[in-house]
Structure formats: structure tokens, C-alpha cells
Amino acid sequence: MVKYERCHMQDLIILPEIPKNPSQGVLLDRAFLLAHPAHFIALGFGSGLARKAPGTFGTLAALPLYGLLAYLLSPGLIVALCLPAFILGVWAAQKTCHDLGAHDHGGVVIDEIVAMWLVLAAVPVTLLGWVVAFALFRFFDILKPWPINWLDERIPGGLGVMLDDLLAAFYSIACIFLLNQFIPTWI
């Protein structure tokens, strides 16, 4: 599909049809990803460029990253690593959302990655543990029960972007704790 757009009155420019961010018309592509380190971090090292369900792809990107971390570090150290990663995520999300002209652009997935690391630290490194962690986190991240939805609407900037997913992680961890209490052999 080709889109025709007039740049000047006398010139006709032919441009390929490229999906753009509707808020500002900023093209979300590899060039934007690599234009600034904050973009690379916030867009989940490229996973946030997915055209459909970028949050799910960002959450999926957290899995191999956590696997690598789990090979090198204990779950407790990974949880401790989440604090500087959260702070870095606030900065990267703030810069990237500003550049995209959006409050919380769907392509910004560093919040999913850091939050998912916290949830994965609460389960054993098994297929069932990771599937349950993934499903619970995506459920709460998409549903956004109170106060997640309240924070998402009222806390501006990178902090707001990161904070709502942090709460979704805590809800997920609480469910995992309850599973462990009532069905200790589930995993």
C-alpha cells in the first residue's frame, strides 16, 4: 500500500504506509529505538516495537533476561537489582514517553520487564512456575484493579509508568503466596 502526501504545493512525494503513534505521529521503529539509550531501554531492547500486544512481548522479553540473571545471581540479588532497574526505568520511560508525546505509550515496556523479574523471583525456575507468574502478571497488568488504575491515571511521567506495573507485580506475588499457602504442592 502506498500513501501519497503533498509536501509542497508543486511536489508529490510517495511514502510507504507506515503505522505511526497516533498521539504525535512519531514513527516507532528501529531508528527511534536506537536514537537514544533511553529509547532502547524503555522499549525493552526492541520488544516494545511489536505492533500488536507490545506489553505481552515486553513481558516475554523478561523471561530470557531473568533466566540469564538467575544463572548468575540468587533470587534475592535479582530482587535487589530491581531497585536500580526501576530507577533506570523511570528515567527511560520519562524520556521516551516525552519524545513520543504520550503519557504511557504501549511500546514502553521496561515497566513490564522489571515487574516481571519481581514476580519470577517468587516462583521456582520451572515451566509451571513461569507460566503461572506470566499469566498472573499479565492478568493484573491488563485488568488494572484498584489502586493500579488510580495510579495509572494520576501519577505522571516515568514514575507513573513504572509504578502501576510494580503494583501488578505485587498483586501477582500475593496470589502466588496464597497458592503456596493453600496448595503447597502446586509447584
C-alpha positions as CSV (number, residue, x, y, z in Angstrom):
1,M,0.0,0.0,0.0
2,V,1.4,3.4,-0.9
3,K,0.4,6.7,0.7
4,Y,0.6,9.9,-1.3
5,E,1.3,13.1,0.6
6,R,1.9,16.6,-0.6
7,C,5.0,18.1,1.0
8,H,5.0,21.3,-1.1
9,M,2.3,22.6,-3.4
10,Q,4.2,21.5,-6.6
11,D,5.9,18.3,-5.3
12,L,4.2,15.0,-4.8
13,I,6.1,12.6,-2.5
14,I,5.4,8.9,-2.4
15,L,5.8,7.4,1.1
16,P,5.2,3.7,2.2
17,E,2.3,3.2,4.5
18,I,3.9,3.1,8.0
19,P,2.0,2.8,11.2
20,K,2.6,5.8,13.5
21,N,1.9,6.7,17.0
22,P,-1.5,8.5,16.7
23,S,-0.7,11.0,19.5
24,Q,2.1,12.8,17.7
25,G,2.8,10.9,14.5
26,V,6.2,9.8,15.8
27,L,7.4,6.8,14.0
28,L,8.1,3.9,16.4
29,D,10.8,2.0,14.5
30,R,14.4,0.7,14.8
31,A,15.8,4.2,14.2
32,F,13.7,5.6,17.1
33,L,14.8,2.6,19.2
34,L,18.5,3.4,18.6
35,A,18.2,7.2,18.6
36,H,18.8,7.4,22.4
37,P,19.8,5.0,25.1
38,A,16.6,5.8,27.0
39,H,14.5,4.6,24.0
40,F,16.5,1.4,23.8
41,I,15.9,0.7,27.5
42,A,12.3,1.8,27.6
43,L,11.3,-0.1,24.5
44,G,12.6,-3.3,26.1
45,F,15.6,-3.6,23.8
46,G,13.2,-3.8,20.9
47,S,10.4,-5.9,22.3
48,G,8.2,-2.9,22.6
49,L,8.3,-2.4,18.8
50,A,5.7,-5.2,18.4
51,R,2.7,-3.9,16.5
52,K,0.3,-6.0,18.5
53,A,0.4,-6.5,22.3
54,P,3.7,-4.8,23.0
55,G,3.2,-5.3,26.7
56,T,2.9,-9.0,26.3
57,F,6.1,-9.0,24.2
58,G,7.8,-7.0,26.8
59,T,6.8,-9.4,29.5
60,L,8.0,-12.3,27.3
61,A,11.3,-10.5,26.9
62,A,11.7,-10.5,30.7
63,L,11.8,-14.3,30.7
64,P,15.2,-14.9,29.0
65,L,16.7,-11.9,30.7
66,Y,15.6,-13.3,34.1
67,G,16.9,-16.7,33.1
68,L,20.3,-15.2,32.4
69,L,20.2,-13.3,35.7
70,A,19.1,-16.5,37.6
71,Y,22.1,-18.3,36.2
72,L,24.4,-15.6,37.6
73,L,22.5,-14.4,40.8
74,S,20.2,-15.6,43.5
75,P,16.6,-14.6,43.5
76,G,17.3,-12.2,46.4
77,L,20.0,-10.5,44.5
78,I,17.7,-10.2,41.4
79,V,15.1,-8.6,43.6
80,A,17.8,-6.1,44.9
81,L,18.8,-5.5,41.3
82,C,15.2,-4.5,40.5
83,L,15.6,-1.2,42.6
84,P,18.3,0.3,40.3
85,A,16.5,-1.2,37.3
86,F,13.3,0.6,38.5
87,I,15.1,3.9,38.8
88,L,16.7,3.5,35.4
89,G,13.2,2.6,34.0
90,V,11.7,5.7,35.4
91,W,14.3,7.8,33.6
92,A,14.0,5.9,30.3
93,A,10.2,5.8,30.4
94,Q,10.0,9.5,31.1
95,K,12.4,10.4,28.2
96,T,10.8,8.0,25.8
97,C,7.2,8.9,26.6
98,H,8.1,12.6,26.3
99,D,9.7,12.0,22.9
100,L,6.6,10.1,21.8
101,G,4.2,12.7,23.1
102,A,2.3,10.1,25.2
103,H,1.5,9.7,28.9
104,D,2.2,5.9,28.9
105,H,2.9,4.7,25.4
106,G,2.2,1.0,24.8
107,G,5.7,0.4,23.3
108,V,7.3,1.4,26.6
109,V,7.8,-2.0,28.2
110,I,10.7,-1.6,30.7
111,D,8.0,-1.5,33.3
112,E,6.8,-4.9,32.4
113,I,10.3,-6.3,32.3
114,V,11.3,-5.1,35.8
115,A,8.0,-6.0,37.3
116,M,8.1,-9.5,35.8
117,W,11.5,-10.0,37.3
118,L,10.0,-9.5,40.7
119,V,7.2,-12.0,40.0
120,L,9.6,-14.6,38.6
121,A,11.8,-14.3,41.8
122,A,8.7,-15.5,43.7
123,V,8.4,-18.8,41.8
124,P,10.8,-21.7,41.2
125,V,12.6,-21.7,37.8
126,T,10.2,-24.3,36.3
127,L,7.9,-24.2,33.3
128,L,4.8,-24.3,35.5
129,G,6.2,-21.6,37.8
130,W,7.0,-19.3,34.9
131,V,3.6,-19.9,33.2
132,V,1.7,-19.1,36.4
133,A,3.9,-16.0,37.0
134,F,3.4,-14.8,33.4
135,A,-0.4,-15.4,33.5
136,L,-0.9,-13.7,36.8
137,F,1.2,-10.7,35.9
138,R,-0.5,-10.2,32.5
139,F,-3.9,-10.6,34.2
140,F,-3.3,-7.8,36.7
141,D,-1.4,-5.6,34.3
142,I,-4.2,-5.7,31.8
143,L,-7.1,-5.6,34.3
144,K,-5.6,-2.9,36.4
145,P,-7.7,-3.3,39.6
146,W,-7.8,-0.6,42.2
147,P,-5.4,1.1,43.1
148,I,-3.4,0.2,39.9
149,N,-5.9,2.1,37.7
150,W,-5.9,5.0,40.0
151,L,-2.1,5.3,40.0
152,D,-2.1,4.8,36.2
153,E,-4.4,7.8,35.7
154,R,-2.9,10.1,38.3
155,I,0.8,9.6,38.6
156,P,2.5,11.4,35.7
157,G,5.7,10.7,33.9
158,G,8.1,7.8,34.1
159,L,7.3,7.1,37.8
160,G,3.6,6.5,36.9
161,V,4.6,4.2,34.0
162,M,6.7,2.1,36.3
163,L,4.6,2.2,39.4
164,D,1.4,0.6,38.0
165,D,3.3,-2.4,36.8
166,L,5.1,-2.7,40.2
167,L,1.7,-2.9,41.8
168,A,0.6,-5.5,39.3
169,A,3.7,-7.5,40.3
170,F,2.7,-7.2,44.0
171,Y,-0.8,-8.5,43.3
172,S,0.7,-11.4,41.3
173,I,3.2,-12.2,44.1
174,A,0.3,-12.1,46.6
175,C,-1.6,-14.7,44.6
176,I,1.5,-16.9,44.3
177,F,1.8,-16.6,48.1
178,L,-1.8,-17.7,48.6
179,L,-1.3,-20.6,46.2
180,N,1.7,-21.7,48.3
181,Q,-0.4,-21.4,51.5
182,F,-3.4,-23.3,50.3
183,I,-1.9,-25.7,47.7
184,P,1.7,-26.1,48.8
185,T,2.2,-28.9,46.2
186,W,1.0,-26.8,43.2
187,I,4.6,-26.4,42.0
